[in-house]
Amino acid sequence: MALLHYSCPPVIGGVEFVLEAHARLLTGAGFRVRLVVGKGEARHPGVDIATVPELASDGGPHRKIVKALNAGRVPDTFPHAVAQTEQALIRALRGADVCLVHNVMTMHFNLVASAALANIMERGGTTRFVAWCHDSTFADSNYRRHQRADYPWSLLRQELPGCDYCVISRQRQKEFRRLFGVPAARLPVIPDGVSVTALLGLTPQARAFYREERLNERDVVAITPTRIVRRKNLEAGMRIVAALKNMGKSVCWIVTGAPDPHNSDSTNYYRELTDLRRELNLEREAVFLCERFPERIGRDTLRSLLSVSDLLVFPSKKEGFGIPVLEAGLADLILVLGDIPALREIAAPNAVFIPKTFDPKNIARLAWKEFRKSPTVQFRKKIQREYSWEAVFKKKIQPAILEPETLWRAEAG
């Protein structure tokens, strides 16, 4: 895999950070990755770099020619500079099966490099090219003076032979459809993403759990931050989770505490809960963290898990207060609580309360209704499902590389 752009980090820029994310995702999936850039450094283990100064946005050794092009003039030296840049790029791309070209084929910053790449693409060869279109000179009124009809500017306003094109949003798809005169099937949308685990500052424990359990793919992530003792009424939570599963929802329920090894009843209660988990077929859904981590999780990991959860399930029969409810409220979780005075005092009317005698199906339906009503929760879930880098890579980037015909065809319309 070759990832090509004017520069990469530590040069600062939005596309540069996307390039770095793509490199990290691809190496993590087992691809061999090479950055082909005018400036920058390979900062991720396993990523090679081929520095081609001619690729820099200022043109590098061809900066005078690029400066003239930016002024609307094509110098006599332009063909020679293009030929020289072609040779440099051919060397840098040797052995690459696929090259993702970020912005260079749609922006005017270095038309020498754009023309050189266009020539390589047209001749064909062993490298497949994908133009990753973040921006367009011809779709931005700020670049009006660069919107020229003649060559080499014309390269930026047409679909070039030997290259597939993708765009980062439906807005960009609309702009490029109008510019290129092609159907949407030729311009699949592959959005940028965010690193959920990094942005939320998840601890290593929480990050590993998030990825192992694929929490970004779950419909509902519920959490119960409590010790495993009878008064916490965890069997009620188990039955509510089972009801959500029976509604067709993909659920992960996290119980953070452990049984007390010095309390025989606590240990017996834990065994009863694991038996109930098996009876309700929740082996995949109900997770006791004491089974995953040999040591008690710390406060930082608890905060991390709250930040990626949707529901607080706290069905306790007896509490003097309810700090977990306050913590979950600050994290914008939907609250599903035992109907006891201490918890009503804190959370009413902002919670679903579980009466002493209850129908798990009814509580599950009420919880799901509150879940669906919350714009904050819904947007958080959308980000994780559609815009986390893990989701974007799985659904879009990897298919674009390994099964391009499925992705480009799937985007018709």
ZAMARGU-4260 file (C-alpha; in steps of 0.2 Angstrom, whole numbers, plus 5000, padded with zeros to 4 digits):
<rodrens>
0) 5000/5000/5000 | 5006/5017/4996 | 4998/5033/5003 | 5002/5048/4993 | 5000/5067/4998
5) 5010/5083/4998 | 5016/5080/5016 | 5013/5070/5032 | 5015/5073/5050 | 5024/5082/5059
10) 5017/5094/5045 | 5001/5099/5053 | 4985/5098/5042 | 4968/5089/5042 | 4973/5078/5027
15) 4990/5074/5035 | 4981/5067/5050 | 4969/5057/5040 | 4985/5050/5031 | 4992/5045/5047
20) 4976/5037/5053 | 4975/5027/5037 | 4993/5021/5039 | 4990/5015/5057 | 4974/5006/5052
25) 4982/4998/5037 | 4997/4992/5046 | 4986/4985/5060 | 4977/4975/5047 | 4993/4967/5041
30) 4996/4978/5025 | 5013/4984/5021 | 5012/5003/5020 | 5023/5016/5012 | 5020/5035/5014
35) 5025/5044/4998 | 5026/5062/5002 | 5035/5078/4999 | 5038/5082/5017 | 5036/5073/5034
40) 5042/5058/5044 | 5036/5040/5046 | 5030/5040/5065 | 5021/5024/5066 | 5030/5007/5068
45) 5030/4997/5053 | 5027/5012/5041 | 5040/5015/5028 | 5042/5032/5020 | 5048/5038/5002
50) 5052/5056/5002 | 5049/5064/4985 | 5053/5082/4986 | 5044/5085/4970 | 5028/5081/4978
55) 5029/5095/4991 | 5015/5108/4989 | 5027/5121/4985 | 5035/5110/4971 | 5051/5107/4980
60) 5065/5108/4966 | 5051/5114/4954 | 5045/5128/4966 | 5048/5141/4952 | 5037/5132/4940
65) 5023/5129/4953 | 5024/5147/4957 | 5021/5152/4939 | 5007/5139/4937 | 4999/5147/4953
70) 5000/5164/4944 | 4991/5156/4928 | 5007/5153/4917 | 5013/5137/4910 | 5032/5139/4909
75) 5042/5131/4895 | 5051/5120/4908 | 5034/5112/4913 | 5035/5096/4902 | 5053/5093/4908
80) 5048/5095/4926 | 5033/5083/4924 | 5044/5070/4916 | 5057/5071/4930 | 5044/5070/4943
85) 5036/5055/4934 | 5053/5046/4936 | 5054/5050/4954 | 5036/5044/4958 | 5039/5028/4948
90) 5054/5024/4959 | 5044/5028/4975 | 5029/5018/4970 | 5039/5002/4964 | 5031/4987/4972
95) 5015/4996/4977 | 4999/4986/4973 | 4987/5000/4977 | 4991/5019/4979 | 4979/5030/4988
100) 4981/5048/4982 | 4975/5061/4994 | 4970/5077/4986 | 4984/5078/4973 | 4972/5074/4958
105) 4959/5087/4963 | 4969/5102/4970 | 4980/5115/4961 | 4994/5116/4974 | 5006/5106/4963
110) 5001/5104/4946 | 5018/5097/4941 | 5015/5082/4952 | 4996/5081/4947 | 5002/5080/4928
115) 5015/5067/4932 | 5003/5056/4941 | 4990/5058/4927 | 5003/5051/4915 | 5008/5036/4926
120) 4990/5032/4928 | 4986/5033/4909 | 5000/5022/4904 | 4994/5008/4917 | 5004/4996/4926
125) 5004/4985/4941 | 4999/4999/4953 | 4980/5003/4955 | 4977/5021/4959 | 4962/5028/4970
130) 4960/5047/4971 | 4954/5051/4988 | 4945/5067/4986 | 4944/5078/5002 | 4944/5095/4992
135) 4942/5102/4975 | 4949/5118/4968 | 4934/5118/4956 | 4921/5117/4970 | 4928/5131/4981
140) 4925/5149/4976 | 4941/5154/4986 | 4951/5146/4972 | 4941/5155/4958 | 4957/5161/4949
145) 4964/5144/4948 | 4948/5137/4940 | 4955/5137/4922 | 4949/5127/4908 | 4966/5123/4899
150) 4979/5110/4903 | 4986/5106/4916 | 4971/5114/4927 | 4959/5103/4916 | 4966/5087/4925
155) 4957/5093/4941 | 4940/5094/4933 | 4939/5077/4925 | 4939/5058/4929 | 4956/5052/4923
160) 4959/5035/4915 | 4968/5023/4926 | 4961/5030/4942 | 4946/5026/4953 | 4939/5041/4963
165) 4931/5041/4981 | 4924/5056/4991 | 4923/5060/5010 | 4905/5065/5010 | 4889/5066/5001
170) 4891/5084/4999 | 4908/5081/4990 | 4900/5067/4980 | 4887/5080/4974 | 4900/5092/4969
175) 4911/5079/4960 | 4896/5072/4951 | 4892/5089/4944 | 4910/5092/4940 | 4914/5075/4932
180) 4897/5072/4925 | 4897/5054/4932 | 4885/5044/4942 | 4886/5042/4961 | 4892/5023/4958
185) 4909/5030/4952 | 4911/5041/4967 | 4909/5030/4983 | 4908/5040/5000 | 4922/5035/5012
190) 4921/5047/5026 | 4935/5052/5038 | 4934/5046/5055 | 4939/5049/5073 | 4949/5038/5086
195) 4935/5036/5099 | 4947/5027/5111 | 4960/5041/5110 | 4948/5056/5110 | 4939/5049/5126
200) 4956/5046/5134 | 4952/5027/5137 | 4964/5018/5149 | 4974/5003/5141 | 4962/4991/5150
205) 4946/5000/5144 | 4953/5002/5126 | 4957/4984/5125 | 4940/4979/5131 | 4931/4992/5119
210) 4940/4983/5104 | 4938/4965/5110 | 4920/4967/5113 | 4917/4978/5098 | 4907/4991/5108
215) 4906/5002/5093 | 4895/4989/5084 | 4883/4986/5099 | 4866/4993/5099 | 4867/4996/5118
220) 4881/4996/5130 | 4875/4995/5148 | 4885/4997/5164 | 4883/4992/5182 | 4897/4999/5193
225) 4895/4989/5209 | 4901/4975/5220 | 4893/4958/5218 | 4882/4957/5233 | 4864/4952/5234
230) 4856/4969/5239 | 4862/4976/5222 | 4849/4965/5214 | 4859/4960/5199 | 4848/4946/5193
235) 4835/4960/5189 | 4848/4968/5178 | 4852/4951/5170 | 4833/4949/5165 | 4832/4966/5158
240) 4847/4963/5147 | 4839/4947/5142 | 4823/4956/5137 | 4833/4969/5127 | 4842/4954/5118
245) 4825/4946/5114 | 4819/4963/5107 | 4833/4960/5094 | 4846/4972/5101 | 4864/4968/5102
250) 4869/4972/5120 | 4884/4972/5131 | 4881/4973/5150 | 4897/4977/5160 | 4897/4973/5179
255) 4912/4981/5185 | 4914/4974/5203 | 4919/4957/5210 | 4913/4945/5223 | 4921/4947/5240
260) 4932/4932/5242 | 4930/4934/5261 | 4911/4934/5260 | 4904/4916/5256 | 4887/4923/5252
265) 4895/4935/5239 | 4904/4921/5231 | 4888/4910/5231 | 4878/4925/5224 | 4891/4927/5210
270) 4889/4908/5206 | 4870/4910/5205 | 4872/4925/5193 | 4883/4915/5182 | 4871/4901/5182
275) 4857/4913/5177 | 4868/4920/5164 | 4869/4903/5156 | 4851/4900/5158 | 4846/4916/5149
280) 4859/4913/5136 | 4869/4929/5140 | 4886/4922/5139 | 4891/4934/5126 | 4881/4949/5133
285) 4884/4949/5152 | 4902/4953/5156 | 4909/4952/5174 | 4925/4962/5173 | 4932/4951/5187
290) 4933/4937/5174 | 4943/4948/5162 | 4955/4957/5174 | 4964/4949/5188 | 4965/4965/5198
295) 4952/4977/5203 | 4949/4991/5190 | 4954/5008/5195 | 4944/5024/5194 | 4951/5030/5178
300) 4946/5014/5169 | 4928/5015/5177 | 4927/5033/5170 | 4933/5027/5153 | 4919/5013/5153
305) 4906/5026/5158 | 4911/5036/5143 | 4907/5022/5131 | 4891/5016/5139 | 4873/5021/5135
310) 4863/5014/5150 | 4866/5014/5169 | 4857/4998/5175 | 4857/5000/5194 | 4843/4989/5201
315) 4848/4990/5219 | 4836/4986/5233 | 4844/4996/5246 | 4855/5011/5245 | 4859/5026/5257
320) 4864/5037/5242 | 4869/5033/5224 | 4885/5040/5218 | 4885/5029/5202 | 4869/5038/5197
325) 4877/5055/5198 | 4893/5049/5188 | 4882/5041/5175 | 4871/5057/5174 | 4887/5067/5170
330) 4891/5055/5157 | 4874/5057/5149 | 4868/5039/5151 | 4850/5033/5151 | 4846/5028/5169
335) 4837/5012/5174 | 4836/5012/5193 | 4829/5002/5207 | 4813/5011/5213 | 4820/5015/5231
340) 4819/5032/5240 | 4837/5036/5239 | 4838/5034/5220 | 4821/5043/5217 | 4828/5057/5228
345) 4843/5059/5216 | 4836/5055/5199 | 4817/5057/5198 | 4809/5061/5185 | 4825/5058/5174
350) 4825/5039/5175 | 4816/5023/5172 | 4812/5015/5189 | 4811/4996/5192 | 4797/4992/5204
355) 4799/4978/5216 | 4788/4967/5206 | 4791/4971/5187 | 4790/4964/5170 | 4808/4964/5162
360) 4800/4966/5145 | 4791/4982/5150 | 4807/4989/5158 | 4817/4985/5143 | 4804/4993/5131
365) 4804/5009/5143 | 4823/5010/5143 | 4824/5008/5124 | 4811/5022/5122 | 4822/5033/5132
370) 4837/5028/5123 | 4829/5032/5106 | 4823/5049/5112 | 4840/5055/5118 | 4848/5065/5104
375) 4865/5065/5114 | 4865/5046/5115 | 4859/5043/5097 | 4873/5055/5090 | 4886/5046/5101
380) 4880/5029/5094 | 4881/5036/5076 | 4898/5042/5078 | 4904/5025/5085 | 4895/5015/5072
385) 4899/5026/5057 | 4913/5037/5060 | 4925/5028/5072 | 4940/5024/5062 | 4937/5005/5066
390) 4920/5006/5058 | 4926/5016/5043 | 4940/5004/5040 | 4930/4989/5041 | 4915/4995/5031
395) 4924/5006/5018 | 4943/5007/5017 | 4947/4989/5017 | 4933/4984/5004 | 4939/4999/4993
400) 4956/4990/4993 | 4952/4972/4993 | 4935/4971/4985 | 4933/4988/4975 | 4919/4982/4964
405) 4907/4979/4978 | 4910/4996/4986 | 4909/5006/4970 | 4894/4997/4964 | 4885/4998/4981
410) 4886/5017/4980 | 4875/5018/4965 | 4860/5031/4966
</rodrens>
